Amino acid sequence: MNTSEMPFEFFTVAHLTRIGNQSAATLAEFLTGLEQCSDASIFHHTFQTLGSHHFLTEGFSNDFAQWALADANRDALAEQLTALDIRDYISIAALRADLCRVVREYCGAHPEFAHQTTLEPFYFCESVEVTVPFGRTATTLDEFRQGIEHLSHAAFYFHFISSRLRLQLRTNDFSHWLADGLGLKALADSVNRIDIYTNTLDSARGKLIQLIDLERRKHVGSTNGEPHSAR
Amino acid sequence: MLEVQTASRIPLDDYAEVIGKGELEELRALAKPLRGRTVEMINSTAVGGGVAEILNRLIPLAEELDVKIRWEVMTGGEDFFEVTKSFHNALHGEPYHATPRDFEVFRAYNERNRARLALDSEFVVIHDPQPAALIEARKKNGNHWVWRCHIDLSHPNRGVWDFLETYVSKYDGAMFSSPEFARKLPIPQYLFYPAIDPLAEKNRELEPEFIADVLSRHAIDPLRPILTQISRFDRLKDPVGVIRAYRIAKRYFDCQLVLAGGSASDDPEGAVVLQEVLQEAHGDPDIKVLELPAWAPLEVNALQRASTIVIQKSLREGFGLTVSEALWKKKPVIASAVGGIPTQVIHKHTGLLAHSVEGTAYQIRFLLSHPEIAAKLGEHGHEHVKENFLITQKLKRYLTLFLALAKSA
């Protein structure tokens, strides 16, 4: 079994929600808000909110889409905002540009709705992120598996989803280390294909552990007995 | 000031079966850099009310993480509490003309309390308006002060808020339960949700026999759908509107309605509302109006667990933690889109929102016709509470805040 010279260090992350001074009571104001709010605000309402609502696997994608549906009562706009997949983005600027484009095009096509007052305003908030070491490191696949098992939801999400923004790559911390640290490129690719929109964080973690166990079985063979069962 | 000794102590490890070992490890990791550092929580009452209830649970958990935390209660005379009660109502938007004497009483008691207390912990958390002026004791380049506001400041009385703002703007940050409650301030404002304790009597698992006994005592039929609203008898909770919604649904479903709240005997307005409710319910044996003793957590727990649907049809609401209590018990919730309720009830995901009597009735009919959807909403609601509104999450938020404040310094 490979040992990495570069250990994987598990971190945990916690977020505070900072309330901004911007709110929107119409779609037109919402568009202005999207254009002007901070990057931390776009992150909060997309990446962060998906993490804290990971148990919703049907139709929940981000706060913007949910507000368009429940408060602006604009189903078609909500669908388009829901369809934006954060895994396609490695920068907040690109995500913001697409969010603005969708809302701008909708308002252009339906000017009668642009200035209609919504049931509740949208309040732009921001994430303040605090990271601390989780106290675990891994240099082998076995240690890595143990670390994954013990992670909190927030820590798992931090390494698996929001890492895209940090790495500026269409990958995640786990796949990055599996490929570069342990040289397991095929496993890294399989892990990167786990769908976070149709999985909860627990089921995504279960799939990741299953994939690791398949890999361990290849290396360990029958000599070490059965690998641990997947969660 | 009096230092409060917290009564109840539930070991942190007991929460592992509820939130998972990973979440506990995370709390320990976040607390590690804060070990031995000092925190002081100050409010104006040791018993009664949501703040005291939360601090009673939070302080022992923080101590287990080796944070040196203490809770102190502000002292004041009757005149002080009369003034702060008026301020409280005025900040909620009630008309009130504050006099210079009111402000003087407020300042004088805060000054006396400042003289009694060191206020030298690294992190000082002041709860609600009563002790807000303690900030004047802060030394230059000293410790971190934050103000936790548990009340709705969306439409405050101008005079009272302008007075209070002079103190609030001197803090390092303020925390509110909803973005809607926040004000435009020159300091950072954070979202801090209230929380429920999953191991407290009001929320812990119950034996089916106990639930059956509670139903039997109140002559509630366990075999027919039970709709429940738990809230004090207050017009802002719209109990009469709930009865009207039930009546519409009753045309289609043979259901029962339970309206349960604290005793109205020491609340003249509550007694009037209770009479209105009894009048509206008159002649229908399937409506149970229950006046529960002031503290009947197990009974409330049993009624929520026995319910088919839980309703919270408030016209105005602070945060509405009864919603989280019901969601934690995996109950489908139909609630008004007011105050902190939409944060808990994500429409069509963790419950259903309604805006009128007719809308509430329609959602009741919809859920009684689709029990599989009701069950799914309940499941998702439970997960939502687990992720956001448990006491352990509240502790995590505080640890995160302290780490962020320390980092910013």
Chai-1 contact restraints between the chains, C-beta under 6 A:
chainA,res_idxA,chainB,res_idxB,connection_type,confidence,min_distance_angstrom,max_distance_angstrom,comment,restraint_id
A,T12,B,E26,contact,1.0,0.0,6.0,A-B,restraint_1
A,T12,B,A29,contact,1.0,0.0,6.0,A-B,restraint_2
A,A14,B,L30,contact,1.0,0.0,6.0,A-B,restraint_3
A,A14,B,K396,contact,1.0,0.0,6.0,A-B,restraint_4
A,A14,B,T400,contact,1.0,0.0,6.0,A-B,restraint_5
A,L16,B,Y190,contact,1.0,0.0,6.0,A-B,restraint_6
A,L16,B,T400,contact,1.0,0.0,6.0,A-B,restraint_7
A,L16,B,L401,contact,1.0,0.0,6.0,A-B,restraint_8
A,L16,B,A404,contact,1.0,0.0,6.0,A-B,restraint_9
A,T17,B,L191,contact,1.0,0.0,6.0,A-B,restraint_10
A,R18,B,P188,contact,1.0,0.0,6.0,A-B,restraint_11
A,R18,B,Y190,contact,1.0,0.0,6.0,A-B,restraint_12
A,I19,B,P179,contact,1.0,0.0,6.0,A-B,restraint_13
A,I19,B,A182,contact,1.0,0.0,6.0,A-B,restraint_14
A,I19,B,Q189,contact,1.0,0.0,6.0,A-B,restraint_15
A,I19,B,L191,contact,1.0,0.0,6.0,A-B,restraint_16
A,N21,B,K184,contact,1.0,0.0,6.0,A-B,restraint_17
A,S52,B,E387,contact,1.0,0.0,6.0,A-B,restraint_18
A,F55,B,E383,contact,1.0,0.0,6.0,A-B,restraint_19
A,L56,B,H349,contact,1.0,0.0,6.0,A-B,restraint_20
A,F60,B,H349,contact,1.0,0.0,6.0,A-B,restraint_21
A,A70,B,H347,contact,1.0,0.0,6.0,A-B,restraint_22
A,Y123,B,P179,contact,1.0,0.0,6.0,A-B,restraint_23
A,V128,B,A404,contact,1.0,0.0,6.0,A-B,restraint_24
A,V130,B,T400,contact,1.0,0.0,6.0,A-B,restraint_25
A,V130,B,L403,contact,1.0,0.0,6.0,A-B,restraint_26
A,V130,B,A404,contact,1.0,0.0,6.0,A-B,restraint_27
A,V132,B,A29,contact,1.0,0.0,6.0,A-B,restraint_28
A,V132,B,L30,contact,1.0,0.0,6.0,A-B,restraint_29
A,F134,B,A29,contact,1.0,0.0,6.0,A-B,restraint_30
A,G135,B,A29,contact,1.0,0.0,6.0,A-B,restraint_31
A,H150,B,G22,contact,1.0,0.0,6.0,A-B,restraint_32
A,H150,B,E25,contact,1.0,0.0,6.0,A-B,restraint_33
A,L151,B,G22,contact,1.0,0.0,6.0,A-B,restraint_34
A,S152,B,G22,contact,1.0,0.0,6.0,A-B,restraint_35
A,S152,B,E23,contact,1.0,0.0,6.0,A-B,restraint_36
A,S152,B,E26,contact,1.0,0.0,6.0,A-B,restraint_37
